[in-house]
Amino acid sequence: AFSMCGLAKEYESADNEEKNPWLVSISILRSGRGTEACKGALVSEKYILTAAHCFTIDDRADQITVKIGKKNMEVASLKSHPQYTVGKLRNLGIPEFYDYDVALLELKEKITLNSQARAICLPCTAGTTRALRRPHPQTTCRDHEEELMAVGIVKALFVTPCRDKYTSTRGLRRRTVRIKNNDKKQSCEADAIKAKQYENVTDVSQVVTERFLCTGGTEPEVDPNTCKGDSGGPLIIAKRMRYIQVGVISWGVVEVCKSTPPMECQSDKEFQEHAPSHARDFHISIFKVLPWLREELRDEGLDFL
Ligand SMILES: Cc1cc(Br)c(Nc2ncc[nH]2)c2c(Cl)c[nH]c12
């Protein structure tokens, strides 16, 4: 039988890993300069989907360790999207360009899937057709996009570390955000040029390309914001207790987390204070990098539509 994607333990007392069994913590060891931390999502028994900007061109696979469930795993190879070029617009005074900001890490060994390590569903695969309880093979990739991203405001979630106030250990917390599509997209994207790094940007479309999904801001509700450490993590849509990754967290306008410690896991405060209305976050849409994913994951039995 096939291993079902996007399934998690839902009961309250389940541990962090069982509630988010696809969430991967990535640390990149840089001699003399400490480690960089990013997040990722397990998309098959051997591959992790993350952000390309977590790595530099000099980073090698043996400098990267990933934590899945409670296990540390080694990485065999790292492959960034061929069209990712962070320095492409430097001569325009734009220091960082995040178009196609996605990468795949291949594990040295297959991970044994269990309640603490399980793949998330990727759109346009048979696993997502099953997760959406739609008929296979009649259901198309277009049907997935229509079902998942049909309307102007789409509820989604990302997972970020929090501080457990009783055990003061590190926990995980789901944060609900709203993807602004169609008519709401433009005002969301317009705030991109309020990012410090983008003061020289004259036209928003220079830094916000077709590949991005936009969340954050205060309309229709205040959205929590990502932190740099959330880079590479999945932007998830939950449908009937199944979890489907629609984006990879790439960059944000305001670094709201630098000044404040991780939020308390128990606090019911939904969002960071003083999240300004222009605090937007940008994610690479899975639907916009499918040809690359199909190619790189062709032997993983994901059954792309
Ligand atoms: C998730 C994430 C990644 C990066 Br890279 C950030 N840095 C940045 N954004 C624009 C240029 N550089 C931020 C910020 Cl800021 C908030 N969240 C971020």
The ligand as an SDF file (V2000), in Angstrom:
LIG
                    3D

 18 20  0  0  0  0  0  0  0  0999 V2000
   11.5010   34.3070    6.5990 C   0  0  0  0  0  0  0  0  0  0  0  0
   12.3870   35.4930    6.3540 C   0  0  0  0  0  0  0  0  0  0  0  0
   13.4980   35.3730    5.5520 C   0  0  0  0  0  0  0  0  0  0  0  0
   14.3040   36.4720    5.3200 C   0  0  0  0  0  0  0  0  0  0  0  0
   15.7940   36.2770    4.2000 Br  0  0  0  0  0  0  0  0  0  0  0  0
   14.0460   37.7120    5.8670 C   0  0  0  0  0  0  0  0  0  0  0  0
   14.9030   38.8150    5.6110 N   0  0  0  0  0  0  0  0  0  0  0  0
   14.7000   39.5700    4.4620 C   0  0  0  0  0  0  0  0  0  0  0  0
   13.5270   39.9160    3.9620 N   0  0  0  0  0  0  0  0  0  0  0  0
   13.7770   40.6830    2.8600 C   0  0  0  0  0  0  0  0  0  0  0  0
   15.1470   40.7540    2.6960 C   0  0  0  0  0  0  0  0  0  0  0  0
   15.6850   40.0680    3.7010 N   0  0  0  0  0  0  0  0  0  0  0  0
   12.9090   37.8520    6.6810 C   0  0  0  0  0  0  0  0  0  0  0  0
   12.3220   38.8950    7.3820 C   0  0  0  0  0  0  0  0  0  0  0  0
   12.8720   40.5420    7.4360 Cl  0  0  0  0  0  0  0  0  0  0  0  0
   11.1950   38.4200    8.0000 C   0  0  0  0  0  0  0  0  0  0  0  0
   11.0510   37.0930    7.7120 N   0  0  0  0  0  0  0  0  0  0  0  0
   12.0910   36.7240    6.9140 C   0  0  0  0  0  0  0  0  0  0  0  0
  1  2  1  0
  2  3  1  0
  2 18  2  0
  3  4  2  0
  4  5  1  0
  4  6  1  0
  6  7  1  0
  6 13  2  0
  7  8  1  0
  8  9  2  0
  8 12  1  0
  9 10  1  0
 10 11  2  0
 11 12  1  0
 13 14  1  0
 13 18  1  0
 14 15  1  0
 14 16  2  0
 16 17  1  0
 17 18  1  0
M  END
$$$$
